[in-house]
Structure formats: C-alpha cells, structure tokens
Amino acid sequence: MEPQLNITENSTNLLLKILGKNVTILRNEANYAIQSDYELEAKFEWFNRIKSNFTDKLRSLWNLAETHYSVNTEIKEFANHISNLWTTMNQQVCKQYSKIQIMSHTLPGIPLSSLLDKIRKEAVMVKMKLQINEVTYDFTDILRGYKLFSEIAELLNNLERYDNKVQQYLIVSKLVPYLLKLESTIDKFVSSTTLLPKHQLVASDLHVFSSVSKLLTGELTGDEIINPHYVLAENIVKKPVFIIKANKPKSHVPLLSTVKLLKNVTYSLQS
C-alpha cells in the first residue's frame, strides 16, 4: 500500500519529521545488523575452512582413482556418491531457507524487507516535495532534507543485503553438521581401504646415504675431511647425480566390496 503524506500549508516540518523518523529506524536496524555481522563473518570463515578440507579430501580421492587402477572403480564410485550427497543436501537446504524473511528489530511483527520498501517510498515522495517547493521552502530546510535523504539511501543500500546474509547464515548453520559427517565418512573409507602396500623402512635402507656422505667428504677413503658445505658450493653448477633405488613390485591386497561399502555409508549418513 502506497504511503500517504498529509501535506499542509506549512509542510516543511512534516517532511523533515518523516525523514528524521525513518533515519532513526534505519540506524537502529543498522546497529543490530552490525552486531550480527561479526557472528556471520565468524560462521562463514568456519564453514569455508570445513568446506575446503572436505573438497580437498574429495579431490584427493578422485586423483587416487586416476593413478591406482587396481582400486579405480571402488574409489571413484565412493567419491561420486559422497559428491552427489553433498550436492543434493546443499540444494535442498538453500531452497528451504532462501525464502525466509527477517523480521524488523525496531518494529516487531513487520518483515524487514517490507519496512525498507515503505521507508524507501516515503523518502522518495518527500524528496519530490522538496524539489517541487525549493523556491517556497526555506533553503536551510531544503538542505537538511536532502542530507537526511542521502543518509536514508545509504542505510537502505546496506540493509538490503541483510536479508540475504541471515539466510546464508541459516544455510551454513544447517550444512556444517552434515558436511562434517561426510568428511568423517571419507576418513573412515580411507582408513578401512588398503590403497597402497605398506612398507617399513629399515635402518639398512638408510645406511647407503650415510656412506655416500662420508665418500663425498673424504672420510670414507681416509683423506682429509672436507666441509660438506664446501662440496656443495663447488659442485652447484655441475649436473646433479640422482641415486635411484628400484621399488619392489606392489603386492596384491584385498579390496572392500564397493556395494557393501556404499550401503554402509548411506545408512551411516541417514542415521
């Protein structure tokens, strides 16, 4: 409904009063918004950190699927399943909270968006009245009115995004527990699936590096010991020598049943 302004003969005071009242309301709303911004920022930072960890782990699974052909299908099916679960939940939660209206703090029972629309229309009407009557109204009152209008426009611009911020806050709050559960499921999958054969490095494997070091410094041949830093400095422009130790062929390891694993994951996320 369009706001109606009762313009009298001496209407300057009325126009300024309307602008002043709306400025006060918007300032109060802005103060609440500023206080909430700190909570919103902390929540978003926490969510982005968790989401980044989740995304990195999911990407690592896909990379493993590309390089380890013996478990390629199992890893890829699991990673795709987790990715689809996250996408579905994300879409559902965003749809659920995207239409929520934030209520005004200064005028209880009125949606903030409705209040902002009302104030915007009133401010535009007052500005038009001031422009039309610039010649007849006191110049000081005209300037004061324009100044109040400019502040209203700035406050409205800042508060118009507040609805969206709170919606995002509610969405993030809903998604964080689910995201943590998916990340935990990935950790369980990795810990329960043998991706590579484990190899215990024994002391004899490291002995060769000690011998090479003694050979370079002259200690092994009985010569005068040379400072190893000097050896490095003298040979920095020379081609590097690579010592390659042949790896033993990988042993076959039993794999978990993909169908059974995905069923367990789905049951875990639904519980």
N, C-alpha and C positions, 0 to 999 in steps of 0.2 A: 504494500500500500504506500502511495506517494506521501511523504510528509508534507503537511500543510503549515505554512507560516502566516501568522496574523500580522500583517504589516499595517502599522498605524501611521499617523502623520509624522510623529517623531519616532521613527523606527530604528534609528541608528543603535540605540542602546539595546533594543531587542535582538538585532542581528549580531552584535558583539557578544551578547549574553549567550546566544545559541552556540556561537563558535567557541566561546570560553568553556561552556559546559561540556562540549564534545572533546575539547582538548584535555580537560580533566579526566574524563572517562578513558580516553585513549592512553593517557600517561599511566593510569592505574593498571590498565591491561598490559601495557608495555613492561611495567615493573614485574608483574607476575611472569611474563614471558622471559625476561632476563634471568630471573631466578631459575626458571626451568631449563634455560639454555645450558647451564653448567651440567645438569643431570643428563640432558640429551647428548651433549658432547662426550661425556664420560661413557655413556651407554654405547654410542656409536663407535667409539675408539675400541672398547672391549669387543664389540661384535665384529668389527673389521679384523681384529687380531685373531679371533677364533676362526672366522671365515677363511682368513689367509692360511692358517695352519691346515684347515680341512682341505682347501683347494690344493695346497702343496702335496699333501698325502695322496689325494686322489690322482693328481698328475703323475706322481711317482709310480703309482700302480699301473697306470697306462704305459709309462715308459718301460717298466719291468716287463709288461706283456709284449712289448715290441722286441725286447732283447733276449728274453728267456722263452724259447719256443716250446720247451717241454711243459711249461705251465701257462702257456699263452692264453688258451681258451678259458681256463679257470679264473685267472686274474682279470681278464677283460670282462667276463660276464659279471663278476663281482663288482668291479669298478663301475660298469654301466648301470648295474642295479642300484648302487648307492647314489649315483648321479641322478637317476630318474626319481628316486625317492625324495631327494633334496629339491629338485625342480618342482615336483608336484606339490610338496608341502609349502614351498615358497609362494607358489601361485595361489594356493588356497588361502593362506594367511593374508597375503596382500589384498586379495579380493574381499576378505572378511572385514578388514579394518580400513579400507580405502574410503568408505562412505561415512565413517564415523564423524559426527560434528562435535567440536569442542564447545563447551558452554562458557558463557561470559563469567568472569570472576566478580565484576562490579555490579552486574545486573543478573542475578541468579534466574535460571529458567529460560534465558534467551541464548540461542546459539551465537557464538562469537561472530561467525560469518554474517548472520542476519544483522547483528548490531553494527558491524563495519559497513555493510551496504546502506543502512539507514543513515549513519553519520556521513558517509560519502555524498549521498543525495542532498542532505541538508546543507553540507558545506558548499556544494556546487550552486545550490539555489541562493545561498547568502552571498556568494561571490558575484553572481549575476546581478543581484540587487545593488551591491556596492558599485559595480561597474556602471550600471544604468544611472545611478544617482551620484556619481562622482562630483558633479557640479554643485548639487544642492547640499550634500552631506559635508560635514566638517572634514577637512583634509587629514587632520590627525587621526580621526576615527577611521577614515578610509585606510590609512597606512597600517593602523593597528589591526584592522580586519584582514588585510592581505597577509600580515605577518602570522596571524592565527591560522589562516587558511593554509599557508605554507607548512606550518608545523603539523596540522592535521594530515596533509598529503603525505608527509614524511612518515608519520606514525602509522598511517594506513598501509603504506608500502611495506613497512617492517612487519606489521601484524598479519598481513595477508598470507604470509608464508608459515605462520604459527600453526594453523590447522594441519598443514602437511607435515610439519616437524613432529607434532604429537602423534599423528598417525604412524609415522616412521618409528617413533619410539615404541609404540604399542606393538608394531610388527616385529621389531627387533627383540623385544622382551619375550614375545611368543616363540620366535625362531631359535633363540640361543640354546634353550634346553634340548631341542630336537637336533640342532647342529652338533652339540657336544655328544649326544647319543650316537649319531652317525660316525663321528670321529672315533669314539670308543669302539664301535663295531669294526672300523678299519684296523685299529690297533690289535684287536682280538684276531682278526683274519690273518694279519701279518705274523703274529706270534704263533699261530696254530698251523701255519702253512710253511712247509720247507721249500724255500725258494732256491737256495744255493747250498751245496755241501759245506759243512763246517770244517775248518782246517785249523788245527792248533799249531802255532808257530813254536818250534823247539829252539833251544839255545844253539844247537849246531847250525841252524839256518842263519843265525846272526853272526857266527864266527867268521864267515868269509869277509864281512865288512870290516871287522877289526884287523884282519890280515892285510887287506888292501890298504888300510890307513897306515899300518906300520911299513908297508912296502914303499909307499909314496914318501914318507918322511925319512926313510933310510934306516929305521930302527931294525927292520927285519933282516937286512943284509949286513949289519954290524957297522955301517958307515956313521958319520957324524949326523946326529939327528937334526933335521931341518924343520923350522917352524912351519906348520901346516898352512898358516895364513899366507906365508911367502910362496908356497907351492901353488896355492890358488891364484894369487896375484900374477905369478909368472906365466901361468897357463890359461889365463882368462880368455885370450884371443884364439886359442887353439880349439880345434874341434872337440867337442865333449866325447868321452868314452862312456858308452852305455853297457852296463852289466845286466844281462837278461837271464833270468832263471826260468827255465821251462816249467810251466804248470802241469800238474798231473791231470789226466783226463777226469772229467767230472763223473762222479758215481751216480747211478740212478737212485732216486729217492721216491718213496710212495707219496702220492698226492691225495688230498682230501676229495671226497665226492662233491662236485660242483652243485648238483641238485640238492643234496642234503645240506650243504653249507648255506645256500641261498634261502632254503626254507627256514633254517635256524636263524638267519639274520632277519628275515621278515617277521618271524614270530617274536624275536627279541625287541624289534622296533615297535611292534604293535602292543606289547605288554607294558 
